[in-house]
Amino acid sequence: MSGDAGGEQLLEGLVEHASLKAFTSFGVEASAQYLIQVYELAQLRQAIEFARDNRLPCLVLGEGSNVLFVNDFPGIVLVMRLQGIVREGELLRVAAGENWHRLVEWSLSQELFGLENLALIPGTAGGAPIQNIGAYGVELMRFVERVRVYDTQRAEERCFSAEECDFGYRDSVFKRAPRGRFVVLELELRLSDKDCPELGYGPLAAMFEGKPATARQVFDAVCALRRSKLPDPRLLGNAGSFFKNPIVSLAKVQSLRERWPELPSYPTEDAELLKVPAAWLLETAGWKGAVRGQAAVHEAHALVLVNLGAATGEELFLLAQEMSSSVLQRFGIALQPEVQIL
């Protein structure tokens, strides 16, 4: 495409006034001033330089499975399409644009184990370290050796060790950095050739009842559990779990159990802090299946907001605010969104 922006010729592949509807799993109408799909590092460097020359903010997307656009984006959206998986023994180097679930399937086919609890998490490998994805008692941080990024501020590649990533619950140094500062290029993951799956978490533990299981059986069980609760975004726009599970004090949980003795909780690394399922709080507050115009809460899972077909980002955002306000009033617990709201 040719044209002019701030005196600069537009890059090949750069689209002006681009619709973002097909690039996010919520499927809401929004647009970006510019959008480019990035297939190689040289293309990324050119796009970053274009943004800098034209004083444009940058936003990086993989499959857009953790983003809600409330407004149009007044800058350049970089859709990462970098591909490739290289195996060196138990070490995998995975390009940012690789689909996460397909990576989990591939690792099992290679008899590399550890990721099976993270099956069917939507998105790409590049998005995984940003919020330290996790499910069923396993977090990505357990496997990360290094993360290679492009630092847009320094205009250079950098490698972060697992320690330098400063992972936390759905958090990392990349998530806390200014938007667009770090563009993930590649993950290095160390898996295991020993088939010893993690079976200690909630519904997964109940399915196996302490019996031994293979990683493939855990993979199948996780897929079945997720499919039974979470709608397919290709059929019903959603971003999976909208809120994080709150971490609250032991004293707070004990106080709440005086009224709700069935309140579930899970241990954290701090004995004085417990993780409480946000889904239980929302369901107890009556949110499962609630509808506000074209924005709704999924009928099978109170933690999942869905687009019934024509919802705007603002409608979904207002529904999320209403839900979090009701939980705060009822339980005195503040819910934090897991989804990035723009």
Beta strands, then each sheet from edge to edge (+ up, - down):
strand 1: 4-5
strand 2: 8-9
strand 3: 15-19
strand 4: 31-38
strand 5: 58-61
strand 6: 67-68
strand 7: 73-80
strand 8: 85-88
strand 9: 91-95
strand 10: 134-135
strand 11: 138-139
strand 12: 144-151
strand 13: 156-161
strand 14: 182-190
strand 15: 237-241
strand 16: 247-249
strand 17: 266-267
strand 18: 273-275
strand 19: 291-292
strand 20: 295-297
strand 21: 304-307
strand 22: 340-341
sheet 1: 1+ 2-
sheet 2: 3+ 4- 7- 5-
sheet 3: 6+ 22+
sheet 4: 8+ 9- 14+ 12- 13+
sheet 5: 10+ 11-
sheet 6: 15+ 21- 20+ 19-
sheet 7: 16+ 18- 17+
end
